[in-house]
Amino acid sequence: MIEFIVYGEPRSKERARVVNGHAYTPKRTRDAEEVIRHFCRGPLIDGPCHVHVQFYCFNKRRRDLDNMTKLVLDALNGCAYHDDSQIVGLAASKHTAEERDNARTEVTIWGVAA
């Protein structure tokens, strides 16, 4: 089982940008994925797994739960599991953090029998 918390306002995955026919991931998304990878500690899960993600947002800006979840799942490729295609169960929820210091993302990942 891998459990960790990323403190700070949760971020959403931004759309890829295209310049001169070449697609790239925006820097803010790359930076946010790197922060998530930094906090992920544990063995690489080889088989099927479940992921539970809870977002606590202080910023009242409208955010899509699926875009926040996509950022976390993509960031954990090669860190918690080989590929996010291994995920057979997913639960995600969005909550309001009462104070800015309480904004965070809580992640739990565990392997399941194939």
Stockholm file with secondary structure:
# STOCKHOLM 1.0

chainA/1-114         MIEFIVYGEPRSKERARVVNGHAYTPKRTRDAEEVIRHFCRGPLIDGPCHVHVQFYCFNKRRRDLDNMTKLVLDALNGCAYHDDSQIVGLAASKHTAEERDNARTEVTIWGVAA
#=GR chainA/1-114 SS CEEEEEESCCCCCCCCEEETTEEECCHHHHHHHHHHHHHCCSCCBCSCEEEEEEEEECSCSCCCHHHHHHHHHHHTBTTTBSCGGGEEEEEEEEEECSSGGGCEEEEEEEECCC
#=GC SS_cons         CEEEEEESCCCCCCCCEEETTEEECCHHHHHHHHHHHHHCCSCCBCSCEEEEEEEEECSCSCCCHHHHHHHHHHHTBTTTBSCGGGEEEEEEEEEECSSGGGCEEEEEEEECCC
//
